[in-house]
Amino acid sequence: MILCITHSRDFYNIDLFFEYLTSKNIPYFRLNSDKLNHAQKICISQNSFKLIDEFGNTLKSEDVKSVWHRKSWRIETPEELDEEYKKIFIKEYSTLRYNLFTALEHLPWINPFEIENKIDGNKILQLKIAEKKGLIVPKTLFSNDAEAITTFFYTYGSGKMVAKLHGVISKSMGGENLLSTQIIDEDSLENIADIQYCPMIFQPYIEKEYELRIIYLDGEFFTGKINNSENTDWRIAKGNYFWSEYDLPENIKSGLTGMMKEMGLYMGAIDMIRGKDGRYYFLEVNPQGEWGMLQKDLNFPIVQRIADNLIKRMKTNE
């Protein structure tokens, strides 16, 4: 059985995944991470666990042979709980969920759970490894120091720079809110003292020709190009923008492959831009990044390759 950890509002990619597994006669179980709460019955011991989900379906640890951790969402809380007890509810169910996931870490995962958390939670480490593998990365500062940020702006900004939060991103396939990348110009620096309440990542603004969303899957590349030179981020672009298939240069593929292998990731959604100077700039990799638009618009068989990868490694692990 392949366990897919997702959330209750997930659709399209996950539906295609289950359809493909059905066609291969591979059993699967959908575990909604946001419903890992009082809606489910969960028992964990030293050697096994048993779970009955919100629909009455039973999952036993011994039946799971591989795992796709597609996406975890915040655990839902009952409305009747007061605010103070909701904090306890979230903390204890989050701990229970963590224990449940790590009980399966000896199995093949699309990305090993702990490694994925480490890489996803450390953009500076990502940039360090990318640079080590020969990729070009922008000068970067992660800071809450207004004076240091101002100095960075005048040293590298050339009139403007990009500011973004480390870990907030759209869960777009489920319709959650998107917090976009921001442009900082000289006028914006007047309010930079407020940064003490919310440290951000800063990089020089790079004049670009286009953006690339690259899905890496164990040595394979599925790359989409979007001609979004006017906006800071394709996810907030409005207008007549569309995806087209893109063939990455071999040296970029080689650098990205080396980076992903050193990170220990089988899969990730990589963001790069091609600057007007003709160079490719690595921005970040999101192990759980979105790619449904590439599957849909460009007919990339991404979901099928994910399933094939798990099936192959599951059988090797038997």
C-alpha positions in Angstrom: 0.0 0.0 0.0 1.1 3.5 -0.8 0.2 6.1 1.8 -0.5 9.6 0.5 -0.3 12.3 3.1 -2.3 15.3 1.9 -5.2 17.5 3.0 -9.0 17.5 2.8 -9.1 20.2 0.1 -6.5 18.7 -2.2 -7.7 17.8 -5.7 -6.6 17.2 -9.3 -3.0 16.0 -8.7 -4.1 13.7 -6.0 -7.0 12.4 -8.1 -4.7 11.7 -11.0 -2.3 9.9 -8.6 -5.0 7.6 -7.3 -6.4 6.9 -10.8 -2.9 5.9 -11.9 -2.4 3.6 -8.9 -5.7 2.0 -9.5 -4.7 1.3 -13.1 -1.6 -0.5 -11.8 -3.6 -2.4 -9.2 -1.6 -0.8 -6.4 -3.6 -0.2 -3.1 -3.4 3.3 -1.6 -4.6 5.2 1.5 -5.4 8.9 1.6 -4.5 10.5 4.9 -5.8 14.1 5.3 -3.2 15.9 7.5 -5.7 18.6 8.6 -8.1 16.0 9.9 -5.5 14.3 12.1 -7.4 15.4 15.1 -10.5 14.3 17.1 -12.1 13.3 13.8 -9.8 10.3 13.7 -9.0 7.5 16.1 -5.2 7.0 16.5 -3.2 4.5 18.5 0.6 4.4 18.4 2.8 2.0 20.2 6.6 1.3 20.1 6.3 -1.0 17.1 3.1 -0.1 15.2 0.1 2.2 14.9 -3.5 1.9 13.9 -5.6 4.8 12.6 -9.3 5.0 11.7 -9.9 8.1 9.5 -12.8 10.5 9.4 -14.6 8.2 7.0 -14.1 5.0 9.0 -11.3 3.7 6.8 -8.6 1.8 8.7 -4.9 2.2 8.3 -2.3 -0.1 9.9 1.3 0.7 9.9 2.3 -2.8 8.7 0.3 -2.3 5.5 2.2 0.8 4.4 5.1 0.1 2.0 5.9 3.6 0.8 4.9 7.2 1.4 4.2 10.3 -0.6 4.1 13.3 1.7 2.4 15.6 -0.7 1.4 18.4 1.7 0.6 18.9 5.4 -1.8 21.5 6.5 -2.6 23.1 9.8 -4.7 20.7 12.0 -8.3 21.8 12.3 -9.6 22.7 15.8 -13.1 22.3 17.1 -15.0 25.6 17.2 -16.3 24.9 20.7 -12.8 25.0 22.2 -11.7 28.3 23.9 -8.7 30.0 22.5 -6.3 29.0 25.3 -7.2 25.3 24.9 -6.9 25.4 21.1 -3.1 26.0 21.6 -2.9 22.8 23.7 -5.0 20.9 21.2 -2.8 22.0 18.3 0.4 21.2 20.1 -0.6 17.7 21.2 -2.1 16.7 17.9 0.9 18.1 16.1 3.1 15.9 18.3 0.9 12.9 17.7 1.1 13.5 13.9 4.8 13.8 14.1 5.1 10.5 15.9 2.8 8.9 13.3 4.9 10.1 10.4 8.3 9.2 11.9 7.0 5.7 12.7 7.2 5.2 8.9 10.6 6.9 8.2 12.3 3.5 7.5 10.1 3.2 4.3 10.7 4.8 0.9 9.4 8.3 0.9 9.3 10.7 -2.1 11.4 12.9 0.2 12.7 11.6 3.5 10.5 13.4 6.1 13.2 14.9 8.3 15.4 15.9 5.3 12.5 17.6 3.6 11.7 19.6 6.8 15.3 20.7 7.1 15.7 21.8 3.5 12.2 23.4 3.3 12.9 25.3 6.5 16.3 26.7 5.5 16.5 28.9 2.4 20.0 30.1 3.2 21.2 26.5 3.3 19.6 26.0 -0.1 21.5 28.9 -1.6 24.7 27.7 0.0 24.4 24.2 -1.6 23.2 25.6 -4.9 26.3 27.9 -5.1 28.5 25.0 -4.1 27.2 23.1 -7.2 28.0 25.9 -9.6 24.6 27.6 -9.8 24.3 31.4 -9.7 22.5 32.7 -6.7 21.7 36.4 -5.9 23.3 38.1 -3.0 21.1 37.4 -0.1 20.4 38.8 3.4 18.0 37.3 6.0 17.7 40.0 8.7 15.6 42.0 11.1 18.3 44.8 11.3 17.1 47.9 9.6 20.6 49.4 9.4 22.1 46.3 7.8 19.2 46.0 5.3 19.7 49.7 4.3 23.4 49.1 3.8 22.6 45.9 1.7 20.1 48.0 -0.4 22.7 50.6 -1.3 25.5 48.1 -1.8 23.6 45.6 -4.0 20.1 47.0 -4.8 20.7 49.3 -7.7 17.6 51.2 -6.9 15.4 48.4 -5.7 15.4 45.0 -4.1 13.2 42.0 -3.4 11.9 41.2 0.0 10.1 38.0 0.9 9.0 36.0 3.9 10.9 32.7 4.5 8.1 30.2 4.8 4.8 31.7 3.6 3.5 30.6 0.2 0.2 30.0 -1.5 -1.4 26.6 -1.2 -2.9 27.5 -4.5 -4.6 24.2 -5.5 -6.7 24.5 -2.4 -7.4 28.2 -2.6 -5.6 29.5 0.4 -4.3 33.1 0.5 -1.1 34.0 -1.2 1.4 36.3 0.3 3.5 37.7 -2.5 7.1 38.8 -2.9 7.5 42.5 -2.3 9.6 45.1 -4.1 11.6 47.5 -1.9 12.6 50.9 -3.4 14.2 53.9 -1.8 10.9 55.2 -0.6 10.1 51.9 1.1 13.2 52.2 3.2 11.5 54.9 5.3 9.4 52.2 7.0 12.2 49.5 7.2 12.4 49.9 11.0 9.3 47.8 11.3 11.3 44.8 10.1 12.2 44.1 13.7 8.7 42.5 14.0 9.1 40.3 11.0 12.5 39.4 9.6 12.6 38.8 5.8 14.9 37.6 3.1 16.3 40.4 0.9 17.9 40.1 -2.6 18.8 42.5 -5.3 16.1 42.9 -8.0 17.2 41.1 -11.1 15.9 42.3 -14.5 14.6 39.1 -16.0 13.5 37.7 -19.4 11.3 35.0 -17.9 10.7 32.7 -14.9 11.1 29.0 -14.8 9.2 26.4 -12.6 11.3 23.3 -12.7 10.1 20.0 -11.3 12.9 17.7 -10.5 12.1 14.0 -9.9 15.0 11.7 -9.2 17.1 12.8 -12.2 14.2 13.9 -14.5 13.3 17.5 -15.3 9.9 18.9 -16.2 10.3 22.6 -16.9 7.7 25.3 -17.5 8.5 28.8 -18.7 6.3 31.8 -18.1 7.0 35.2 -19.7 6.4 37.3 -16.6 9.1 39.9 -16.8 7.0 42.7 -15.4 6.0 41.1 -12.1 8.2 39.9 -9.2 6.4 36.6 -9.0 4.4 34.6 -11.5 2.0 33.5 -8.8 0.5 37.0 -8.6 0.8 37.9 -12.3 -2.4 39.1 -13.9 -2.8 39.2 -17.7 -2.2 37.0 -20.7 0.5 34.8 -19.2 0.8 31.1 -20.1 3.2 28.2 -19.6 5.3 26.7 -22.3 7.7 23.8 -22.3 11.3 24.6 -21.7 14.6 22.7 -22.3 17.2 23.5 -19.6 20.8 23.8 -20.6 22.8 20.7 -19.6 25.1 22.6 -17.2 22.0 23.9 -15.3 20.6 20.3 -15.2 23.9 19.1 -13.9 24.1 21.7 -11.2 20.5 21.2 -10.1 21.0 17.4 -10.0 24.1 17.8 -7.8 22.2 20.2 -5.5 19.2 17.9 -5.1 21.4 14.9 -4.4 23.4 16.7 -1.8 20.2 17.9 -0.2 18.9 14.3 -0.2 15.7 15.1 -2.1 14.1 12.9 -4.7 11.7 15.6 -5.7 11.3 19.4 -5.6 9.8 22.4 -7.3 12.7 24.7 -8.2 12.3 28.4 -9.1 14.8 30.0 -11.4 14.9 33.1 -13.6 16.8 33.9 -16.7 18.1 37.4 -16.4 18.3 39.9 -19.2 22.1 39.4 -18.8 21.6 35.9 -20.2 22.4 34.1 -16.9 20.2 31.6 -15.0 19.7 32.5 -11.3 18.6 29.9 -8.7 16.0 31.3 -6.2 14.8 28.3 -4.2 13.5 24.8 -4.1 10.2 23.8 -2.4 10.0 20.1 -1.7 6.2 20.3 -1.8 5.9 23.0 -4.4 3.0 23.2 -6.8 3.2 21.7 -10.3 -0.4 20.9 -11.2 -0.4 23.7 -13.8 2.5 22.1 -15.6 0.8 18.7 -15.6 -2.4 20.2 -16.9 -1.2 22.8 -19.4 1.9 21.0 -20.7 0.7 17.4 -20.3 3.8 16.5 -18.3 3.4 13.0 -16.7 4.6 14.2 -13.3 2.1 12.4 -11.1 2.7 9.2 -13.0 6.5 9.5 -12.5 5.9 10.0 -8.7 3.8 6.9 -8.6 6.4 4.9 -10.7 9.2 6.0 -8.4 7.4 4.9 -5.3 6.3 1.6 -6.8 9.8 0.8 -7.9 11.4 1.6 -4.6 8.6 -0.2 -2.7 9.3 -3.4 -4.6 13.1 -3.0 -4.1 12.5 -2.6 -0.4 10.5 -5.8 -0.1 
